[in-house]
């Protein structure tokens, strides 16, 4: 790929793949290669040129420098420096919240990185834990795929009819599609630091509209942030951009950071050691002088290649021995454009709530009562499903078309919350090489002693986006009730199905050029029936370990 000798595929997804390459001088590099089918798309090439230009403009000790690029090649590519280190979201899963000293070091690194970014005349616009690497010598900020010139075009995102960013980390002005300034990145810094300190987001909610509403109107939840950092984090999260400190002011407020040969908790350095060994193996057994995160290094690290999935066994078959799931990373195409599918979002239990492009119209999503089958009042219905959801390893039992990858998702189970308390939720996703996508979310609502029944909780969840006159109720045969969500409230999802069976809620979305409206329904029904059967299997047999938390030895 250009002058780089390719050693391995680190990641692959709908838009391209990331390769482990070696330059003629022996340096390792992360080489992003666009899929050939997008190379002829003029609009895609324009966006790719912007990414290359933005990445080249930023240089400093707190970012990953571009080594070389050729956006005009027959198959465009971009090579950047390899940096050893897990992404912050991976580190938080491994060690929990960072101790205050490490959090201060993180804050200082992020502030200095933003000084470099803003000094290049750019606004990052997507600062969040998955775009922050914890390197052996400090912080690296990556992903300039949606960065824009601070004084240039396209800063007001509503010109394109969509808002691009990540819920929970987008500033209020970014949510509303207003013109952005560097202060927007400071808000994202505060949201990232809050998660790192508390282990939970400052703005949470069980649905995308609730998260965005919280960003716009609610005070951040900072009870888990150490008192020594709480005033600074709160200032960064001010709703008014003018009230936020500059990155220089953040550094001044932090004061002097104590030097440390091992700047992070020992568990993080353990992840670093595993990554170093893996990259050394890929490069021929020697310890390379320049190594990188595997595979979270570049601005658009994509999921690794996976063999086509055979028809999944029925849930009544003997349990599949748990296998290491491929380490999957965020794809550029899944950035929030206020039109996100039910993809795996570590920060919120997105219970299948999809929103149209533009500002969310919450008025159009008012619930309307859906007839409940059966004669027994919901308050008297006993739970059918144990409070455990499938993992994305279990989800291999779901009958997905053979052209799709194995299911993937963030490890662990998200504890979502409604008015009655917490409940487990899991989201898994399947992708095809042509860019088609399947998303499934499982929610199991346990009964609350002395309170609401699980069936009543699931029913309330199920009715959340029912719209009279638009929603098509279906006769499922595999669950108590089902309805099709009208496409007018969604993004490019071609088929969306809501399912309730006693205290189980399942959301499904199938989208992509290969599954247009009118042709995706049968596939979606099959997936829904299989997803409900899997939930029954988990209730009887228990969920298997989610091996997607294992990194990075499985390619």
Secondary structure per residue as TSV (DSSP state, phi and psi in degrees):
chain	resnum	aa	ss	phi	psi
A	1	X	-	360.0	104.0
A	2	X	T	59.7	-134.2
A	3	X	T	-85.2	3.4
A	4	X	-	-95.5	131.4
A	5	X	E	-85.6	123.9
A	6	X	E	-86.5	130.6
A	7	X	E	-105.5	-32.1
A	8	X	E	-163.3	159.5
A	9	X	E	-94.7	120.1
A	10	X	E	-89.6	-29.8
A	11	X	E	-164.0	153.7
A	12	X	E	-154.1	144.9
A	13	X	-	-159.6	-160.3
A	14	X	S	-67.1	-29.8
A	15	X	S	-99.1	-23.4
A	16	X	E	175.2	-164.6
A	17	X	E	-142.8	160.1
A	18	X	E	-116.9	130.0
A	19	X	E	-114.5	146.5
A	20	X	E	-84.9	113.9
A	21	X	E	-119.6	161.3
A	22	X	E	-124.6	128.0
A	23	X	-	-75.1	164.5
A	24	X	T	-56.0	-27.2
A	25	X	T	-89.0	7.2
A	26	X	S	93.2	-4.1
A	27	X	-	-73.1	142.7
A	28	X	E	-81.0	150.3
A	29	X	E	-147.0	152.1
A	30	X	E	-98.9	114.8
A	31	X	E	-108.8	115.0
A	32	X	E	-89.1	125.2
A	33	X	E	-120.6	125.8
A	34	X	E	-75.4	141.3
A	35	X	-	-59.9	143.1
A	36	X	H	-58.4	-33.8
A	37	X	H	-67.3	-18.2
A	38	X	H	-94.1	-11.5
A	39	X	H	-63.3	-29.4
A	40	X	T	-87.3	-0.1
A	41	X	-	-87.0	111.1
A	42	X	H	-61.2	-39.2
A	43	X	H	-64.2	-39.6
A	44	X	H	-66.1	-40.3
A	45	X	H	-62.8	-38.4
A	46	X	H	-61.5	-45.0
A	47	X	H	-64.3	-38.8
A	48	X	H	-67.0	-40.2
A	49	X	H	-60.0	-40.1
A	50	X	H	-62.5	-41.0
A	51	X	H	-61.8	-44.7
A	52	X	H	-61.7	-46.4
A	53	X	H	-62.1	-45.6
A	54	X	H	-63.3	-43.7
A	55	X	H	-63.8	-36.6
A	56	X	H	-72.1	-27.3
A	57	X	H	-73.3	-23.4
A	58	X	-	-97.8	126.1
A	59	X	-	-141.1	148.8
A	60	X	S	156.2	173.2
A	61	X	T	-74.6	-7.3
A	62	X	T	-112.4	12.7
A	63	X	B	-134.2	168.0
A	64	X	-	-98.1	115.0
A	65	X	-	-73.7	146.9
A	66	X	E	-76.6	131.0
A	67	X	E	-90.4	-45.6
A	68	X	E	-162.6	161.8
A	69	X	E	-162.7	154.3
A	70	X	E	-143.4	84.2
A	71	X	T	-69.8	-11.9
A	72	X	T	-97.2	-1.9
A	73	X	S	-63.3	161.3
A	74	X	S	-55.1	-41.5
A	75	X	S	-118.3	103.2
A	76	X	-	-60.0	148.5
A	77	X	E	-148.4	159.4
A	78	X	E	-143.2	126.6
A	79	X	E	-113.3	131.6
A	80	X	E	-128.8	163.1
A	81	X	E	-62.7	142.4
A	82	X	-	-81.3	134.2
A	83	X	-	-129.5	121.5
A	84	X	-	-74.2	127.8
A	85	X	E	156.4	138.2
A	86	X	E	-73.0	154.1
A	87	X	E	-67.5	153.2
A	88	X	H	-58.3	-39.7
A	89	X	H	-64.0	-35.6
A	90	X	H	-67.3	-41.6
A	91	X	H	-63.9	-39.3
A	92	X	H	-66.3	-34.1
A	93	X	H	-66.5	-32.9
A	94	X	H	-81.9	-37.7
A	95	X	H	-117.6	-7.8
A	96	X	-	78.2	-163.1
A	97	X	S	-59.8	144.9
A	98	X	-	-75.9	144.7
A	99	X	-	-64.3	160.1
A	100	X	H	-58.8	-39.8
A	101	X	H	-61.7	-43.4
A	102	X	H	-67.5	-36.8
A	103	X	H	-64.4	-38.5
A	104	X	H	-63.9	-40.9
A	105	X	H	-63.6	-41.1
A	106	X	H	-61.5	-47.2
A	107	X	H	-60.3	-42.0
A	108	X	H	-64.8	-41.5
A	109	X	H	-64.6	-41.1
A	110	X	H	-64.8	-42.1
A	111	X	H	-61.8	-44.8
A	112	X	H	-65.3	-37.8
A	113	X	H	-61.7	-42.4
A	114	X	H	-67.1	-33.2
A	115	X	H	-59.4	-42.3
A	116	X	H	-66.2	-43.8
A	117	X	H	-64.2	-50.0
A	118	X	H	-68.7	-32.0
A	119	X	H	-64.9	-24.0
A	120	X	T	-85.9	4.4
A	121	X	T	79.6	23.3
A	122	X	E	-117.9	160.4
A	123	X	E	-119.0	127.4
A	124	X	-	-66.8	-51.1
A	125	X	-	75.8	-4.2
A	126	X	-	-144.8	42.0
A	127	X	-	-75.5	123.8
A	128	X	S	-164.5	169.3
A	129	X	G	-56.7	-36.5
A	130	X	G	-72.4	-11.8
A	131	X	G	-105.3	17.1
A	132	X	E	-123.2	121.5
A	133	X	E	-100.8	138.3
A	134	X	E	-97.6	89.9
A	135	X	E	-80.6	168.1
A	136	X	T	-62.7	-27.3
A	137	X	T	-109.2	11.2
A	138	X	E	138.8	-152.6
A	139	X	E	-95.7	144.2
A	140	X	E	-129.1	132.9
A	141	X	E	-103.5	130.5
A	142	X	-	-124.8	178.9
A	143	X	-	71.8	92.9
A	144	X	-	-111.0	26.3
A	145	X	T	-65.6	-27.1
A	146	X	T	-120.2	16.1
A	147	X	-	-65.1	152.3
A	148	X	E	-138.6	153.8
A	149	X	E	-63.3	132.4
A	150	X	T	-61.0	-32.6
A	151	X	T	-105.7	4.5
A	152	X	S	-99.8	-160.1
A	153	X	T	-79.4	165.2
A	154	X	T	66.0	17.5
A	155	X	-	-74.9	-27.3
A	156	X	S	-93.0	104.5
A	157	X	G	-70.4	-20.2
A	158	X	G	-69.0	-8.6
A	159	X	G	-61.7	-28.3
A	160	X	G	-95.9	-1.5
A	161	X	T	79.5	9.3
A	162	X	-	-146.5	152.1
A	163	X	-	-107.3	130.5
A	164	X	-	-113.7	129.5
A	165	X	B	165.4	-161.5
A	166	X	-	-127.8	124.5
A	167	X	T	-60.0	144.4
A	168	X	T	89.1	-20.3
A	169	X	T	-119.9	-11.2
A	170	X	S	-74.8	140.2
A	171	X	-	-71.6	159.8
A	172	X	H	-55.7	-40.0
A	173	X	H	-68.5	-28.6
A	174	X	H	-72.6	-39.4
A	175	X	H	-60.8	-40.8
A	176	X	T	-83.8	-3.7
A	177	X	T	75.7	21.4
A	178	X	-	-81.8	167.8
A	179	X	-	-62.9	136.6
A	180	X	-	-98.1	150.9
A	181	X	-	-127.5	172.6
A	182	X	H	-55.5	-22.8
A	183	X	H	-62.1	-24.1
A	184	X	H	-63.1	-40.4
A	185	X	H	-65.3	-31.6
A	186	X	H	-66.8	-38.5
A	187	X	H	-59.3	-45.0
A	188	X	H	-63.2	-36.8
A	189	X	H	-59.5	-46.5
A	190	X	H	-61.8	-41.4
A	191	X	H	-66.7	-38.3
A	192	X	H	-66.9	-42.9
A	193	X	H	-66.2	-36.6
A	194	X	H	-62.1	-43.9
A	195	X	H	-63.9	-42.1
A	196	X	H	-63.7	-35.3
A	197	X	H	-80.8	-38.7
A	198	X	H	-104.4	-16.8
A	199	X	S	77.3	7.2
A	200	X	S	-146.5	156.2
A	201	X	-	-72.4	152.8
A	202	X	S	-72.1	-27.2
A	203	X	S	-126.6	108.1
A	204	X	-	-121.8	168.9
A	205	X	-	175.3	158.3
A	206	X	S	-84.5	-0.4
A	207	X	S	-147.1	160.0
A	208	X	H	-60.4	-46.0
A	209	X	H	-58.0	-37.3
A	210	X	H	-67.7	-37.7
A	211	X	H	-63.6	-47.4
A	212	X	H	-65.6	-37.3
A	213	X	H	-62.1	-41.8
A	214	X	H	-63.2	-41.8
A	215	X	H	-59.2	-40.1
A	216	X	H	-77.3	-37.2
A	217	X	H	-126.7	-22.5
A	218	X	S	-93.0	155.9
A	219	X	-	-76.9	143.0
A	220	X	-	-66.9	147.1
A	221	X	-	-86.4	106.1
A	222	X	-	-121.7	18.2
A	223	X	T	-63.0	-25.2
A	224	X	T	-88.7	-3.8
A	225	X	S	-82.6	130.9
A	226	X	-	-53.9	144.3
A	227	X	H	-57.9	-31.4
A	228	X	H	-67.5	-20.4
A	229	X	H	-111.5	-13.4
A	230	X	H	-60.7	-43.5
A	231	X	H	-61.5	-37.2
A	232	X	H	-67.9	-45.0
A	233	X	H	-62.5	-43.0
A	234	X	H	-61.3	-40.1
A	235	X	H	-64.7	-40.1
A	236	X	H	-64.1	-28.7
A	237	X	T	-94.8	17.1
A	238	X	-	-60.3	139.9
A	239	X	S	-65.7	-34.7
A	240	X	S	-84.5	118.3
A	241	X	G	-55.0	-34.3
A	242	X	G	-68.5	-19.7
A	243	X	G	-87.7	-6.9
A	244	X	S	-84.2	147.6
A	245	X	-	-71.4	156.4
A	246	X	-	-78.1	163.4
A	247	X	H	-56.5	-36.7
A	248	X	H	-62.3	-40.5
A	249	X	H	-67.7	-33.5
A	250	X	H	-61.8	-46.1
A	251	X	H	-60.3	-43.0
A	252	X	H	-63.5	-39.1
A	253	X	H	-68.3	-31.6
A	254	X	H	-72.9	-28.9
A	255	X	-	75.1	-166.1
A	256	X	-	-73.0	131.1
A	257	X	-	-94.6	127.6
A	258	X	-	-66.1	128.2
A	259	X	-	-62.0	147.7
A	260	X	-	-152.1	133.1
A	261	X	S	-69.7	-31.0
A	262	X	S	-123.6	92.2
A	263	X	-	-75.0	-14.6
A	264	X	S	-115.3	166.2
A	265	X	-	-55.0	152.5
A	266	X	H	-58.2	-33.8
A	267	X	H	-63.1	-34.5
A	268	X	H	-67.3	-41.9
A	269	X	H	-67.0	-26.2
A	270	X	H	-65.1	-41.6
A	271	X	H	-62.2	-40.7
A	272	X	H	-59.6	-42.4
A	273	X	H	-64.4	-41.0
A	274	X	H	-63.6	-44.2
A	275	X	H	-63.1	-42.1
A	276	X	H	-60.6	-42.5
A	277	X	H	-65.2	-40.1
A	278	X	H	-66.6	-44.3
A	279	X	H	-66.2	-37.9
A	280	X	H	-60.1	-41.2
A	281	X	H	-62.4	-45.1
A	282	X	H	-64.4	-29.4
A	283	X	T	-92.1	7.6
A	284	X	T	110.4	15.5
A	285	X	S	100.0	-23.0
A	286	X	S	-86.0	156.9
A	287	X	-	-79.9	111.2
A	288	X	-	-68.2	151.8
A	289	X	S	-77.1	-25.8
A	290	X	S	-129.2	114.9
A	291	X	-	-128.6	172.9
A	292	X	-	-140.6	170.1
A	293	X	-	-61.2	139.4
A	294	X	T	-116.6	107.7
A	295	X	T	-118.4	40.2
A	296	X	T	-94.3	21.3
A	297	X	-	-70.0	-50.4
A	298	X	S	-91.4	176.3
A	299	X	T	-64.9	-20.1
A	300	X	T	-143.6	53.2
A	301	X	-	-60.7	132.2
A	302	X	-	-117.3	162.7
A	303	X	-	-61.5	149.1
A	304	X	-	-72.0	160.4
A	305	X	-	-67.7	140.8
A	306	X	-	-134.4	138.3
A	307	X	-	-63.9	150.0
A	308	X	-	-54.4	141.6
A	309	X	-	-82.1	126.9
A	310	X	-	-72.3	169.8
A	311	X	-	-58.6	128.0
A	312	X	-	-70.4	145.6
A	313	X	-	-65.9	154.7
A	314	X	-	-67.8	151.0
A	315	X	T	-60.5	-17.0
A	316	X	T	-83.0	-6.9
A	317	X	S	-71.2	164.8
A	318	X	-	-58.7	148.7
A	319	X	-	-58.2	140.7
A	320	X	-	-77.0	133.1
A	321	X	-	-62.0	128.9
A	322	X	-	-55.7	132.1
A	323	X	-	-120.2	149.3
A	324	X	-	-60.9	123.2
A	325	X	-	-80.5	145.9
A	326	X	-	-63.4	143.3
A	327	X	-	-74.5	118.7
A	328	X	-	-109.8	149.3
A	329	X	-	-128.7	166.9
A	330	X	-	-62.2	136.3
A	331	X	-	-100.6	147.0
A	332	X	G	-56.2	-38.6
A	333	X	G	-66.6	-10.3
A	334	X	G	-102.6	13.7
A	335	X	S	-63.4	149.8
A	336	X	B	-71.1	124.0
A	337	X	S	-117.8	35.6
A	338	X	S	50.2	30.5
A	339	X	-	-152.2	49.0
A	340	X	-	-88.3	141.6
A	341	X	-	-74.6	177.3
A	342	X	S	-79.9	60.0
A	343	X	-	-81.1	174.5
A	344	X	-	-79.1	110.1
A	345	X	-	-115.4	113.5
A	346	X	T	-67.2	-21.3
A	347	X	T	-89.3	-14.8
A	348	X	S	-151.9	146.9
A	349	X	-	-79.3	84.2
A	350	X	-	-77.8	102.0
A	351	X	-	-85.3	51.0
A	352	X	S	75.4	16.3
A	353	X	-	-84.0	117.0
A	354	X	-	-113.4	145.5
A	355	X	-	-129.3	147.4
A	356	X	-	-71.9	161.0
A	357	X	S	-63.4	152.3
A	358	X	S	94.5	-172.8
A	359	X	S	-67.9	137.6
A	360	X	-	-62.5	128.4
A	361	X	-	-96.9	87.5
A	362	X	G	-68.3	-25.2
A	363	X	G	-62.9	-33.5
A	364	X	G	-76.7	-6.7
A	365	X	G	-106.6	20.4
A	366	X	-	-65.1	134.8
A	367	X	-	-71.0	154.9
A	368	X	-	-135.3	138.9
A	369	X	-	-58.7	134.4
A	370	X	-	-106.0	132.7
A	371	X	-	-55.6	135.4
A	372	X	-	-99.0	125.6
A	373	X	-	-70.0	155.2
A	374	X	S	89.1	163.2
A	375	X	S	-104.7	-8.1
A	376	X	S	-85.4	127.3
A	377	X	-	-56.1	142.5
A	378	X	G	-57.7	-32.8
A	379	X	G	-64.3	-19.4
A	380	X	G	-103.8	-0.3
A	381	X	-	-80.9	129.9
A	382	X	-	-80.9	152.4
A	383	X	-	-63.0	138.2
A	384	X	-	-99.6	-29.0
A	385	X	S	-114.2	132.9
A	386	X	-	-66.5	152.8
A	387	X	S	-73.6	63.3
A	388	X	-	-144.9	136.9
A	389	X	-	-111.7	156.9
A	390	X	-	-63.3	151.8
A	391	X	-	-89.8	174.1
A	392	X	T	-76.9	-10.4
A	393	X	T	-76.1	-46.2
A	394	X	G	-56.3	-35.3
A	395	X	G	-65.6	-9.5
A	396	X	G	-64.0	-16.1
A	397	X	G	-76.2	-18.1
A	398	X	S	-65.9	136.4
A	399	X	-	-80.6	92.2
A	400	X	-	-103.2	150.4
A	401	X	-	-55.9	148.8
A	402	X	T	-65.3	-19.7
A	403	X	T	-78.0	-6.0
A	404	X	B	-90.3	152.1
A	405	X	-	-67.1	171.5
A	406	X	-	-64.4	152.4
A	407	X	-	-67.1	149.7
A	408	X	B	-142.7	163.5
A	409	X	-	177.2	169.3
A	410	X	-	-61.8	140.9
A	411	X	S	-67.7	158.6
A	412	X	S	84.1	-179.7
A	413	X	-	-120.9	130.4
A	414	X	E	-78.5	132.2
A	415	X	E	-93.4	97.9
A	416	X	E	-78.8	172.2
A	417	X	E	-146.4	137.5
A	418	X	E	-120.1	-165.0
A	419	X	T	-66.6	-15.4
A	420	X	T	-103.0	-9.8
A	421	X	E	136.8	-164.6
A	422	X	E	-88.8	158.6
A	423	X	E	-153.8	149.9
A	424	X	E	-76.1	145.3
A	425	X	E	-141.1	143.3
A	426	X	E	-139.7	137.9
A	427	X	E	-124.3	130.8
A	428	X	E	-130.0	156.8
A	429	X	E	-138.8	146.1
A	430	X	E	-121.6	144.0
A	431	X	E	-134.1	149.1
A	432	X	B	-109.6	161.6
A	433	X	T	-61.3	-28.5
A	434	X	T	-83.3	2.0
A	435	X	S	97.4	2.2
A	436	X	-	-70.5	155.9
A	437	X	E	-145.7	137.5
A	438	X	E	-119.3	132.1
A	439	X	E	-126.4	133.7
A	440	X	E	-132.0	134.5
A	441	X	E	-122.9	129.4
A	442	X	E	-107.8	132.3
A	443	X	E	-128.5	127.0
A	444	X	E	-114.7	121.3
A	445	X	-	-102.3	107.5
A	446	X	-	-77.4	150.0
A	447	X	-	-65.1	147.0
A	448	X	-	-99.4	119.2
A	449	X	T	-53.5	123.4
A	450	X	T	75.5	5.5
A	451	X	S	-130.7	-141.4
A	452	X	-	-72.5	146.5
A	453	X	-	-76.5	157.5
A	454	X	H	-61.2	-36.5
A	455	X	H	-63.9	-40.7
A	456	X	H	-66.1	-40.0
A	457	X	H	-64.1	-45.8
A	458	X	H	-64.2	-37.4
A	459	X	H	-62.5	-44.0
A	460	X	H	-61.5	-41.1
A	461	X	H	-63.3	-44.9
A	462	X	H	-62.2	-36.7
A	463	X	T	-82.6	-4.6
A	464	X	T	-54.3	-35.6
A	465	X	T	-119.3	18.1
A	466	X	-	-67.5	133.4
A	467	X	-	-127.5	114.7
A	468	X	T	-59.0	136.6
A	469	X	T	85.2	-9.9
A	470	X	T	-123.5	-33.6
A	471	X	-	-83.3	133.2
A	472	X	E	-99.3	113.6
A	473	X	E	-78.4	135.9
A	474	X	E	-115.2	159.1
A	475	X	-	-100.8	99.5
A	476	X	-	-77.2	-48.0
A	477	X	S	85.5	-20.9
A	478	X	S	-114.0	-3.7
A	479	X	S	-153.6	172.7
A	480	X	S	-69.6	-41.4
A	481	X	E	-155.7	150.7
A	482	X	E	-146.7	142.9
A	483	X	E	-141.4	152.4
A	484	X	E	-91.5	130.8
A	485	X	-	-81.9	131.3
A	486	X	-	-66.1	139.4
A	487	X	G	-65.2	-19.8
A	488	X	G	-62.6	-20.7
A	489	X	G	-100.5	6.4
A	490	X	S	-115.0	177.8
A	491	X	S	-89.8	-126.8
A	492	X	S	-86.4	8.2
A	493	X	E	-62.1	123.7
A	494	X	E	-86.3	-29.8
A	495	X	E	-138.6	128.1
A	496	X	E	-133.0	130.3
A	497	X	E	-129.9	135.0
A	498	X	E	-110.7	132.7
A	499	X	E	-130.0	136.7
A	500	X	E	-130.9	132.1
A	501	X	E	-134.4	100.7
A	502	X	T	56.3	-109.4
A	503	X	T	-101.8	16.6
A	504	X	E	-105.7	135.0
A	505	X	E	-121.6	131.9
A	506	X	E	-128.9	133.5
A	507	X	E	-113.9	136.8
A	508	X	E	-133.7	140.0
A	509	X	E	-137.6	131.6
A	510	X	E	-124.2	126.2
A	511	X	E	-146.5	161.5
A	512	X	S	130.9	162.5
A	513	X	T	-61.9	-28.6
A	514	X	T	-79.3	-7.0
A	515	X	S	-134.7	65.8
A	516	X	-	-71.8	163.2
A	517	X	T	-56.7	134.6
A	518	X	T	97.5	-16.2
A	519	X	T	-126.1	-9.0
A	520	X	S	-95.8	-8.6
A	521	X	H	-63.0	-45.7
A	522	X	H	-64.6	-41.6
A	523	X	H	-60.4	-41.9
A	524	X	H	-65.6	-40.7
A	525	X	H	-61.5	-44.1
A	526	X	H	-61.7	-43.4
A	527	X	H	-62.1	-41.7
A	528	X	H	-63.0	-47.3
A	529	X	H	-60.9	-40.9
A	530	X	H	-67.6	-37.5
A	531	X	H	-66.4	-38.6
A	532	X	H	-67.4	-42.3
A	533	X	H	-62.1	-37.1
A	534	X	H	-64.0	-41.2
A	535	X	H	-61.7	-38.0
A	536	X	H	-64.1	-41.5
A	537	X	H	-61.8	-42.7
A	538	X	H	-65.3	-37.8
A	539	X	H	-61.0	-40.2
A	540	X	H	-78.8	-42.1
A	541	X	H	-105.9	-14.1
A	542	X	-	86.5	155.1
A	543	X	-	-83.2	142.4
A	544	X	-	-81.2	161.4
A	545	X	-	-60.3	142.3
A	546	X	-	-87.4	98.4
A	547	X	G	-75.5	-4.1
A	548	X	G	-67.8	-9.1
A	549	X	G	-78.1	-10.2
A	550	X	-	-85.0	122.5
A	551	X	-	-136.5	157.2
A	552	X	S	-114.2	25.4
A	553	X	S	-74.0	-9.1
A	554	X	-	-107.2	116.2
A	555	X	-	-117.7	360.0
